[in-house]
Amino acid sequence: MSFSGEVKEELVKLTNDARHCQLAELAVILVYAGAIRTDTSGAARIELQSDAPYVAARCSMLFARLFHFPQPAGESGNSLAYGGIACLLASALLTAIYMLTVVVRGFFPAGEAGSKELGQVRDPNWKMLLPLFVFTGFIVLFGLYSGPVVKFFADVAAGIY
């Protein structure tokens, strides 16, 4: 790496918490390496062209700090963010497994279901209905009083926790 590249990389590591300094730094990056473009629908986007990946990372960090744009969980470095990613991946895998069993049983039945087997089908007893009612109650309560939980997740997304 050249000397100027090493100096730039070292300067990127410096942080200043003053908002006016961060705005000035972002303005300089956008003036020299950025462009504002609009697509056919009229939506504007900011394009950054740089051969240094740390400049793009710094620009992303400045946007996140200044304008409260969400930062990708993997780039935040927060251990809770990695736990959230793991939970999402695990839930996606479990959902795929659950849905696959429904599809297999629906489209590839094990045997012919005759009227004799269908005549033995009964409504579930209270042991099967109780969890459904309890879960329904929790969902209704959460829908009515979700403020504290939503605030907690918003704080986690903002990087407070």
Backbone as a ProteinNet text record, in pm:
[ID]
protein_1_A
[PRIMARY]
MSFSGEVKEELVKLTNDARHCQLAELAVILVYAGAIRTDTSGAARIELQSDAPYVAARCSMLFARLFHFPQPAGESGNSLAYGGIACLLASALLTAIYMLTVVVRGFFPAGEAGSKELGQVRDPNWKMLLPLFVFTGFIVLFGLYSGPVVKFFADVAAGIY
[TERTIARY]
84.5	0	89.5	45.3	123.6	114.8	203.2	205.2	72.9	21.6	-104.6	-219.7	-217.8	-320.7	-315.1	-192	-176.3	-223.3	-196.5	-240.3	-392.9	-455.1	-601.7	-662.6	-603.8	-655.9	-642.4	-533.8	-514.7	-613.3	-638.7	-732	-875.8	-911.1	-1046.2	-1074.4	-971.8	-990.3	-1017.3	-984.2	-1009.5	-1158.3	-1211.7	-1352.3	-1368.1	-1466.9	-1502.4	-1652.9	-1696.5	-1839	-1916.9	-1851.1	-1922.3	-1998.9	-2126.3	-2211.9	-2162.1	-2117.4	-2073.4	-1947.8	-1861.3	-1741.9	-1780	-1875.9	-1920.4	-1990	-2070.6	-2135.2	-2031.4	-1929.4	-1824.7	-1749.2	-1719.7	-1648.9	-1732.8	-1860.7	-1949.2	-1960.6	-1968.5	-1977.8	-1853.5	-1736.6	-1612.2	-1608	-1647.3	-1647.3	-1741.7	-1860.6	-1958.5	-1916.7	-1850.6	-1806.1	-1699.9	-1607.1	-1495.6	-1519.5	-1609.3	-1626.9	-1773.5	-1863.9	-2005	-2077.3	-2196.6	-2284.6	-2428.1	-2517.3	-2659.4	-2725.3	-2790.8	-2854.8	-3002.4	-3082.3	-3225	-3254.3	-3344.8	-3382.7	-3508.2	-3564.5	-3678.7	-3803	-3815.1	-3932	-3915.2	-3796.4	-3772.4	-3710.8	-3685.8	-3624.3	-3476.3	-3429.6	-3289.4	-3207.4	-3082.6	-2991.6	-2852.7	-2775.4	-2638.7	-2545.3	-2458.6	-2359.9	-2222.5	-2145.7	-2010.7	-1913.7	-1814.4	-1715.8	-1578.4	-1523.6	-1392.5	-1325.1	-1195.4	-1121.5	-1083.4	-1114.2	-1080.5	-1207.8	-1213.9	-1335	-1359.6	-1254.6	-1273.8	-1345	-1335.9	-1408.7	-1558.6	-1595.4	-1737.7	-1790.4	-1711.4	-1754.1	-1768.9	-1677.4	-1684.8	-1807.8	-1836	-1953.9	-2082	-2088.6	-2204	-2219.8	-2109.9	-2114.9	-2160.2	-2111.9	-2152	-2300.3	-2351.3	-2494.7	-2575.8	-2529.3	-2602	-2602.8	-2490.7	-2484.3	-2561.7	-2545.6	-2604.2	-2754.5	-2798.3	-2938.3	-3015.2	-2953.7	-3016.8	-3064.2	-2984.6	-3013.4	-2975.4	-3052.7	-3015.7	-2887.3	-2802.1	-2677	-2696.2	-2642.8	-2657.5	-2606.9	-2678.8	-2646.1	-2505.6	-2463.3	-2331.1	-2218.4	-2244.6	-2141.8	-2138.5	-2239.8	-2245.8	-2142.6	-2102.3	-2006.4	-2067.5	-2197.7	-2267.9	-2297.4	-2270.7	-2294.6	-2443	-2529	-2673.8	-2718.7	-2652.2	-2688.1	-2660.3	-2546.9	-2516.7	-2614.7	-2656.3	-2757.8	-2889.9	-2925.1	-3047.6	-3042	-2927	-2910.3	-2923.6	-2863.9	-2873.1	-3017.4	-3091	-3232.2	-3314.5	-3289.7	-3363.3	-3333.2	-3206.4	-3170.8	-3231.7	-3228.4	-3286.6	-3437.4	-3503.8	-3649	-3684.9	-3603.9	-3629.4	-3612.9	-3510.7	-3489.4	-3604.2	-3644.6	-3754.6	-3885.6	-3911.8	-4032.3	-4030.5	-3915.5	-3905.7	-3932.6	-3881.6	-3904.9	-4052.3	-4113.7	-4255.9	-4341.9	-4313.8	-4394.2	-4371.3	-4251.5	-4223.9	-4307.3	-4323.6	-4406.1	-4551.5	-4602.5	-4740.3	-4754.7	-4657.9	-4663.2	-4654.4	-4565	-4549.7	-4678	-4735.8	-4858.5	-4976.5	-4978	-5090	-5085.8	-4968.4	-4957.9	-4917.3	-4860	-4817.5	-4871	-5000.8	-5056	-5005.5	-4998.7	-4945.9	-5041.4	-5167.1	-5264.8	-5391.8	-5485.4	-5612.9	-5695.8	-5741.5	-5827.1	-5971.7	-6029.3	-6167.5	-6264.7	-6391.6	-6493.9	-6486.9	-6434.4	-6422.4	-6324.2	-6207.5	-6109	-6157.6	-6224.9	-6273.4	-6387.3	-6459.5	-6568.3	-6518.3	-6392.6	-6336.3	-6272.9	-6272.7	-6211.9	-6303.6	-6249.7	-6326.3	-6259.9	-6336.4	-6281	-6181.2	-6082.2	-5982.8	-6042.2	-5984.5	-6032.7	-5970.9	-5997.4	-5951.6	-5799.5	-5732.8	-5586.5	-5520.6	-5588.4	-5536.9	-5579.5	-5695.5	-5746.6	-5685	-5646.2	-5593.4	-5470.4	-5369.1	-5254.1	-5293.1	-5390.6	-5433.9	-5497.2	-5581.2	-5645.4	-5544.5	-5451	-5349.2	-5263.6	-5220.6	-5139.9	-5217.9	-5346.8	-5431.3	-5442.9	-5457.6	-5463.8	-5336.4	-5219.5	-5092.7	-5079.8	-5124	-5114.8	-5203.3	-5323.9	-5413.9	-5354.5	-5302.8	-5240.2	-5118.5	-5038.6	-4921.8	-4963.6	-5070.8	-5119.6	-5171.2	-5232.5	-5287.8	-5182.6	-5085.9	-4986.3	-4844.6	-4814.2	-4683.7	-4578.8	-4611.9	-4519	-4384.8	-4379.4	-4248.8	-4163	-4226	-4149.3	-4095.8	-4179	-4135.8	-4024	-4035.1	-3928.9	-3797.8	-3806	-3685.6	-3618	-3695.8	-3636.6	-3586.1	-3651.2	-3601.3	-3468.6	-3456.4	-3329	-3219.3	-3252.7	-3154.6	-3112	-3208.2	-3176	-3091.5	-3113.5	-3034.8	-2895.9	-2871.2	-2739.3	-2723.1	-2833.2	-2823	-2785	-2838.1	-2807.2	-2693.6
-116.5	0	123.3	227.3	350.5	428.3	526.6	608.2	684.1	740.2	815.7	722.8	599.5	503	469.1	456.3	429.1	546.4	668.5	787.8	795.6	769.9	772	666.8	549.1	442.2	477.9	546	589	700.1	792.5	902.2	853.2	747.9	693.5	640.9	594.8	539.2	646.5	772.1	881.4	914	938.5	974	1104.9	1181.5	1305.3	1302.2	1317.8	1306.5	1434.7	1541.8	1666.6	1653.9	1687.9	1671.2	1755.3	1878.2	1964.4	1908.4	1843.3	1781.9	1661.1	1581.9	1466	1510.4	1617.3	1669.9	1719.8	1788.1	1837.6	1722.5	1619.5	1503.8	1432.7	1415.8	1352.1	1437.4	1568.1	1657.3	1646.3	1640.9	1629.1	1496.4	1388.3	1257.1	1259	1316.6	1318.1	1411.2	1521.8	1613	1546.9	1475.8	1419.7	1278	1202.2	1063.8	1026.6	1121.2	1087.6	1159.4	1110.4	1172.6	1140.9	1234.2	1211.5	1187.3	1076.2	1036.3	1009.4	1024.5	989.7	885.2	794.8	693.4	740.4	654.3	692	724.6	668.7	697	825.6	887.2	1010.8	991.4	867.5	841	874.9	948.6	988.9	887.3	871.6	784.3	846.7	814.7	864.7	752.3	780.6	682	727.1	632.4	660.1	576	640.8	569	591.5	483.6	492.1	356.4	358.9	233	185.7	265.7	230.7	187.3	62.1	15.6	86.7	135.7	203.3	336.9	398.5	524	496	388.4	351.4	314.5	241.9	205.4	329.4	424.2	548.7	629.7	635.7	707.8	643.5	513.4	442	469.6	469.4	496	638.9	735.3	874.8	894.3	832.1	840	780.7	667.7	603.7	692.1	754.9	840	970.2	1034	1166	1162.7	1067.5	1066.1	946.4	873.3	758.6	654.5	634.1	526.6	396.2	292.4	165.2	110.4	62.1	2.6	-148.4	-215.6	-360.8	-426.6	-527.3	-592.2	-651.4	-706.5	-766.7	-665.4	-539.2	-436.5	-363.9	-385.2	-311	-360.6	-486.6	-541.2	-573.8	-561.4	-587.5	-737.3	-796.5	-940.4	-972.7	-880.9	-903.5	-907.6	-831	-831.6	-969	-1028.9	-1162.4	-1265.9	-1248.5	-1336.9	-1322.5	-1199.7	-1177.2	-1242.4	-1232.3	-1297.5	-1448.4	-1505.2	-1649.8	-1691.9	-1612.4	-1644.4	-1640.4	-1540	-1531.3	-1649.9	-1689.1	-1803.9	-1933.5	-1950.7	-2071.2	-2075.1	-1960.5	-1960.1	-1985.1	-1934	-1961.3	-2110.1	-2172.4	-2315.7	-2397.5	-2365.4	-2439.5	-2420.4	-2299.3	-2274.2	-2355.6	-2363.1	-2442.3	-2590	-2639.8	-2780.8	-2805	-2713.7	-2729.9	-2724.7	-2631	-2617.5	-2734.7	-2789.4	-2904.2	-3024.7	-3046.4	-3159.2	-3140.9	-3017.8	-2992.3	-3019.5	-2974.1	-2994.7	-3142.7	-3215	-3357.7	-3432.8	-3403.4	-3473.3	-3434	-3309.6	-3264.3	-3317.3	-3317.5	-3356.7	-3502.1	-3565.4	-3704	-3785.2	-3807.3	-3881	-4024.6	-4079.5	-4214.9	-4319.8	-4296.8	-4393.8	-4321.9	-4398.6	-4341.3	-4311.1	-4188.5	-4150.1	-4174.6	-4278.5	-4312.1	-4249.7	-4276.6	-4219.2	-4279.5	-4401.8	-4465.2	-4388.8	-4351.1	-4276.9	-4135.8	-4072.5	-3936.6	-3933.7	-4040.5	-4046.7	-4052.8	-4091.5	-4099.4	-3968.3	-3865.7	-3737.7	-3664.8	-3617	-3546.4	-3411.3	-3321.4	-3193.4	-3218.2	-3130.9	-3150.5	-3128.2	-3194.7	-3179.6	-3054.7	-3030.3	-2908.7	-2901.2	-3016.3	-3016.8	-2960.5	-2976.9	-2921.4	-2775.5	-2737.7	-2602.3	-2502.1	-2546.2	-2455.4	-2377.4	-2441.6	-2363.3	-2263.4	-2298.9	-2206.3	-2081.7	-2100.3	-1986	-1900.8	-1963.4	-1887.9	-1806.9	-1868.6	-1800.4	-1686.5	-1709.2	-1604.1	-1487.2	-1516.2	-1409.4	-1327.5	-1394.7	-1321.9	-1234.8	-1283.9	-1206	-1081.9	-1096.8	-982.2	-880.6	-925.7	-834.8	-764.5	-839.2	-779.4	-677	-704.3	-608.9	-481.4	-493.2	-375.3	-297.1	-366	-302.5	-336.5	-306.5	-345.2	-235.6	-121	-7.9	-39	-96	-121.8	-221.1	-322.8	-422	-360	-281.3	-216	-116.6	-42.1	52.2	-22.3	-137.3	-215.4	-258.1	-310.8	-355.1	-237.6	-121.8	-3.1	40.9	32	65.8	-32.3	-160.8	-260.4	-231.4	-196.7	-166.6	-40.5	54.4	178.1	160	46.3	17.9	64.5	92.8	139.6	24.2	-95.4	-210.5	-287.9
0	0	0	-69.9	-77.6	53.5	64.5	186	203.4	94.5	105	142.1	92.3	130.3	277.4	329.9	473.1	557.8	511.6	584.5	585	470.2	462.6	554.5	553.2	638	786.2	820.9	959.3	996	903.9	930	946	874.9	884	1023.9	1092.6	1226.5	1331.1	1302.1	1395.6	1396.8	1514.3	1524	1597.6	1557.5	1624.4	1644.7	1767.5	1797	1771.6	1737.5	1710	1578.3	1581.7	1464	1346.9	1372.3	1262.8	1194.9	1270.5	1210.9	1125.5	1173.8	1096.6	967.8	974.9	853.8	753.5	802.2	713.2	648.2	726.1	671.1	564.8	592.2	494.5	368.7	384.9	268.6	181.2	242.6	165.3	90.9	157.3	90.9	-28.8	-11.5	-120.5	-233.7	-202.4	-307.5	-394.8	-332.6	-409.1	-460.6	-398.1	-442	-463.7	-449.6	-457.3	-569.2	-596.9	-695.3	-656.9	-686.7	-662	-796.6	-809.1	-933.9	-908.4	-1011.2	-1003.5	-1108.8	-1074.4	-1172.4	-1246.2	-1328	-1411.3	-1330.2	-1210.3	-1126.9	-1046.6	-1052.7	-980.2	-843.4	-803.1	-672.3	-678.8	-580.1	-575.5	-497.5	-537.5	-465.5	-468.1	-368.3	-359.4	-398.6	-495.1	-538.2	-492.4	-444.5	-396.4	-478.1	-536.2	-616.3	-554.7	-501.2	-437.3	-448.8	-462.6	-467.8	-328	-227.3	-89.4	-15.4	27.9	96.2	228.9	293.3	420.7	404.5	286.3	262.4	255.1	187.5	179.8	317.3	396.3	530.8	618	603.9	682.3	642.1	513.2	465.4	519.4	518.5	572.8	721.3	794.4	937.6	965.4	885.6	905.9	877.4	771.2	743.1	858	910.6	1020.4	1144.5	1176.1	1294.9	1277.9	1163.3	1143.6	1118.9	1039.9	996.7	1050.4	1142.6	1208.6	1107.8	1003	909.2	975.8	954.3	1015.9	954.2	1041.3	996.6	990.5	889.6	883.5	1010.8	1054.9	1181.8	1181	1070.4	1063.5	1073.8	1034.5	1040.6	1174.2	1257.6	1383.1	1484.4	1475.8	1570.3	1705	1716.9	1841.6	1851.1	1967.5	1983.3	1978	2024.5	2014	1868.1	1782.8	1641.3	1579.6	1615.8	1563.8	1620.1	1745.1	1802.1	1729.1	1691.7	1614.8	1477.9	1413.4	1282.8	1297.9	1401.8	1424.9	1451	1527.7	1554.3	1426.4	1342.9	1216.5	1125.2	1118.4	1035.3	1089.4	1221.4	1281.3	1260	1274.5	1254.6	1108.7	1016.1	874.7	844.1	900.9	880.1	938.6	1061.8	1123.9	1047.6	1000.7	922.1	793.3	728.6	605.9	634.3	746.3	781.3	810.5	889.4	921.7	795.8	708.4	586.8	492.3	491.3	405.3	446.7	577.6	621.2	579.6	584.4	541	392	314.1	168.8	135.1	200.3	171.6	207.4	324.6	363.5	277.4	230.1	147.8	5.7	-54.1	-193.8	-215	-114.8	-126.2	-7.5	-1.2	113.8	116.9	239.5	257.3	203.6	213.6	165.2	123.6	75	35.2	158.3	170.4	282.8	242.4	299.5	266.3	364.3	342.5	429.1	569.7	580.4	711.8	800	744.4	821.8	852.1	756	778.2	879.1	892.9	989.9	1133.2	1153.1	1288.1	1334.1	1251.3	1286.5	1383.6	1495.1	1598.6	1627.3	1690.1	1733.6	1845.9	1859.6	1965.3	2104.6	2203.7	2340.8	2404.1	2531.5	2598.3	2611	2614.2	2624.9	2497.7	2385.9	2261.1	2243.7	2297.5	2279.2	2377.3	2496.2	2597	2547.7	2490.1	2440.1	2331.5	2248.3	2144.3	2205.3	2306.8	2370.5	2447.9	2516.7	2590.1	2492.8	2385.4	2286	2221.2	2193.1	2136.2	2232.7	2361.9	2461.9	2465	2460.1	2458.6	2334.1	2221.5	2097.7	2106.2	2158.9	2172.2	2269.7	2383.9	2479.9	2420	2347.3	2283.8	2179	2106.2	2007.7	2071.2	2188.1	2255.1	2333.1	2393.7	2479.5	2433.4	2309.6	2255.8	2267.7	2321.7	2327.9	2390.2	2513.2	2574.3	2495.2	2438.6	2362.6	2233.5	2165.8	2042.1	2072.2	2182.5	2220.5	2247.6	2315.7	2343	2213	2118.1	1991.5	1909.3	1917.5	1848.4	1908.5	2040.9	2104.8	2064.8	2054.8	2011.2	1868.5	1781.3	1642.7	1630.7	1722.2	1719.3	1779.4	1841.6	1897.9	2041	2110.5	2249	2341.3	2316	2399.8	2341.5
[MASK]
+++++++++++++++++++++++++++++++++++++++++++++++++++++++++++++++++++++++++++++++++++++++++++++++++++++++++++++++++++++++++++++++++++++++++++++++++++++++++++++++++

